[in-house]
Amino acid sequence: MATDAPAAPAEPSDDQADPTETRESDRGLGDQLRDVGPGRVALYAVLLALGAFYLAPLESGLLTAFKTQEAFFSTTPFAPPPIDGTTVAPWLSAFDTLSGGLVNSFILVVPATLISALLGSLAAYGLTNIDWRGQLVVLLLFVAGVFIPYQAVLVPLTRFWTMVGLNDLLAFWEPLASRADLVALIITHAAYGIPICTVLFRSFYSTIDGEMLEAARLDGASAATIYRRIILPLSGPIFAVTLIYQFTQIWNDLLFALVLLSSPENQVVTIALNKLKGSMVQQYNLQMAGAFIAALPTLLVYVLFGEQFAEGVAGET
Amino acid sequence: MSALTLDHVTKLFDDDGDEIVAVDDVSIDIADGEFLVLVGPSGCGKSTTLRMIAGLESISRGEIRLGGTVINDKPPADRDIAMVFQSYALYPHMTVRENMRFGLEESTDMADDDIERTVTDTAEMLGISSMLGRKPKELSGGQQQRVALGRAIVRDPEVFLMDEPLSNLDAKLRAEMRTELQRLQEDLDTTTVYVTHDQTEAMTMGDKIAILNDGRLQQVATPLEAYHEPANRFVAGFIGEPSMNFFEMEVQGDRLVGEEFSYPVSESTLENVGDAERVTLGVRPEDVRLVGEKTDEHDFQTTVDVVEPMGRENNVYLAFTADSEATFVASVDGMRSVEAGQPAIARIPEEAIHLFDGDTGVTLQNRSLEDLEQTEPRI
């Protein structure tokens, strides 16, 4: 969502900086500043402008969320709120409306993310570190699974869950039966996430030293033990990658949720967000505060697993 | 402890329908407690052979027996074999202690205390007690090597398999570990199969060495036998540093005639040559002598091409004529001054020559060992 927008465009521009200029870093800062060429100035100007361009909507949104309705109409969107027009009321109000959806989203995202990552990891281990006939075909099926668009499965998906009749299956326990929609969504997202998780885990597992796994076999460890005692403990960084990826994907999904969730009490945050849209008057401060509240958990996940994420992306074992 | 037998072992790999023979009908008997070195150039099938013994590769044909039991279809874990890998293959997320415990935890029902005691004792024997709490990443190459050994030793297996375990160490450490490994193996008295491409390791470490080339077993012998009585030209050229000198010769009457020189041979040598028309004459560098004047019919006028001073000896590259490309090596005393460009008379004594069949490479005659007994008394 909006969270990763500002960082992404800045990095490629950075890489494109003239490689000859980086040599200047071994001299003093003063020396460097003195003979900064016009090219360098232009480069920084462009970078700053790009940064500002991408950050402006975020900044406007954040400031708008702290303005009263009057202040919003009387100021430009990216100006800070006037003293008498500053308020946190939109945040409280938005949180009030979204809290149920936030809880439901967590109930959905945490198990779906964990299940898809764990199953992806297991599948990748079986496809990468264990030899068996026909594994290439199975791998290709997984890779194909990555490319199935959400829209293509909507109809089969709803028909499938109608046929399954999860409500009846879960009828033995009332609290669970009332959550049947959410359970269906958890399973759907978990299943949909397995291919991409498998591919991510596979690329990581193919870098694991084969001799080490052979040593473990000679040490008497079974395939399951090798997974539990060697592969899994070494998978930290790639788990961070898939957890962040899956968390963001599932948290931000609206399409599956719209199709599969029928009862209002199971609504997730992306659906609840729509409730902040006024019918007559648009309350932009409320909508902005709601958008930030809805996006916050994905940001937090990046912060929490950021270091391991970087390791996982760099492919360190 | 048990004897290990490879009985007509063959390994075929399938390469898109083509069969590639990696190991071709190899039979070796390794006695209980013996140290066998499998040696050969890269790609000769020595590692594949080792992996078949370990159970990491299937056996296409033949049998491998350990203590009389066929182990062809036993999974690696049930073979009671421990292996030391070239990359050490330590578990990076475990401490040294956990690395060494792992095998015992997985393959035995030993009590925790017993495992701990075994690990501590082994660590002490290898001098790595102080590192038990550290991770492999924090250790030097030599220390990691010891941990890898320790991991194999704690298992107290029937057979040790070692796949070029010293090749990642620097030269000095390698020489030290070579001696230490030998001492360890003698103390433990465990049957060991050691794979290397380094003929020095093969010569110095093995009770017996098995030389492989292109998947085929060339010779199984003690190191000195392989050195002095090679079974064929390949073994003669592979074992020994610098390599044996070879000359392609034609048999003409009682002389062997080559491009650069002709070599008169005695009656008994001619008998060994038999019907062969073309032979390869081989002589070890240390058997070529530089003499003052031509007094023997086996003395040849040469020119010194290059001198490699090694300190203890000089490796002198000699050419029969000044502008000749082909050279052969003589190892002479390090104190003797030899300079490039100077003329020299090389003596190739008949009792020191090896003769191989020009077509098949099979040995027709090895050097006389009467001479050997005098100069290199065996213990």
Interface residues (C-beta under 8 A of the other chain):
Chain A: D209 E211 M212 E214 A215 A216 R217 L218 D219 G220 A221 S222 T225 R229 I230 P233 L234 T317
Chain B: A54 G55 L56 P75 P76 A77 I81 A82 M83 F85 Q86 S87 A89 L90 Y91 P92 H93 F102 G103 E106 S107 T108 R151 R155
